[in-house]
Amino acid sequence: MERLVSQVGRRSAELFERAEKVVPGGVMSPARSFKSLQLKAPVFLERASGAWVWDADGKAYIDYLGAFGPHILGHGNERLLASLRRQLETGILFGTPHEGEVLLAEQLVEAVPCADQVRLVSSGTEAVMSVVRLARAATGRALVLKFDGHYHGHFDGALVAAGSGASQSGDGGSSGIPDPIRQRTLSVPFNDLAAVRQVVARRGSDLALILVEPICGNMGVVWPKDGFLQGLRELADEAGCLIAYDEVIVGFRGQFGPAYPLVGPAPDLIAFGKVLGGGLPLGAYGGHRDLMRLVTPLGPMFQAGTHAGNPLSVAAALTLLEILAEGGVYERLERGSKRLADGLLAAGRRHGWPVSLSRFGSTWTLFFSDQAPSNLIEAKAQDHALFTRFFTGMLARGVLLAPSFYESWFWTLAHGESEGERTLVAAEAVFSGG
């Protein structure tokens, strides 16, 4: 116990000991575990405000974990809280359609050029799972091609060479998935058009979908090479299959709307999550009208959910989009994130650490390797021991990061110059060995 206390505080250590007795591994998601960093107990958080969080022992941290992405406004935005209070007074869950979900769908269709219609779901996992099923329904084919290190949720068909917590805790797969299901998903290296071309040549007539993060966020932030997404579009057309973008992490993160117009052509289907819900459970998927008409009750592809279009989540999303659409918001996010990311990279290199950095808008990854990766093999090759040293050093100095070298930092509208300066001071101390 005393070793745990020295790492995360007595209250967090005690809570973890209790949790281990009733929760597998003591955590509700493996991404929250500190186990891979040689820290047995995670930090238990108790409250949050703005850019800050406080743990169960009362210690304050500048928060760059950002709940793994949703909190682009920061914690406790008053306008968002006010919308939730209003909705709490009028109803939490109806089981019928309501005006808010229509308003949100209208706004998403307006903001997302490739989506004529959308469906709301409760998570990014549900959104991508529905996209895969819809692609299979539309094509009558079963095979899905994805990319090593791209995490699309924890449904069976996605857990092949997956990134995020799946890579952190193992090989990116999972037991409990029957071989016939596993064999319906192929995975090749990201940014490798030749590998995709080989799959199309061999299995093109079986291929229902090419599923890709247009800018990857689940093996760290990794950009597509010039022409890669255009090449995927051409190969999908050649195979007669669909292409879908998973924008659960990058959607509405770097600009208002999807990220794909910055890097490639339009997909047939698209999925969102994280930022869209403003901290509440919400996902969405959409596409061309002729595809979406296949979804029940219009068509044969079944998808449903008790909490789909949950009034609280929808209220949060409407307020979030209202704020993000205001002039100058993304410019503010860009300035603050660039300043801090550039400062971190310069500090690490100044002290001789092998570091590189890849950034998309207000999210970035500091890689512990000399060159930013372009695929999962390169992402895995970074110095994990150095990341652990950096993570523990920053944690001790009151800066909270995701406990994984495959995750990202998240800057929010609540972060300011003072948080950035404090973070650079802490990083300087860690890099210098202080």
Buried (B, 14 or more C-beta within 10 A) or exposed (E): EEEBBEBBBBBBBBBBBEBBEEEEBBBEEBBBBBBBBEBBBBBBBBEBEBBBBBBBBEBEBBBBBBBBBBBBBBBBBEEBEEBBEEBEEEEEEEEEEBEBBEBBBEBBBEBBEBBBBBBBBBBBBBBBBBBBBBBBBBBEBBBBBBBBBBBBBBBBBBBBBBBBBBBBBEEBBBEEBEEEBBEBBBBBBBBBBEBBBEBBEEBBEBBBBBBBBBBBBBBBBBBBBEEBBBBBBBBBEEBEBBBBBBBBBBBBBBBEBBBBBBBBBBBBBBBBBBBBBBBBBBBBBBBBEEBBEBBEEEBEBEBEBEBBBBBBBBBBBBBBBEBBEEEEBBEBBBBBBBBBBEBBBBBBBEBEBBBBBBBBBBBBBBBBBEEBBBBBEBBBEBBBEBBBBBBBBBBBBBBBBBBBBBBBBBBBBBBBEEBBEBBBEBBBBBBEEE
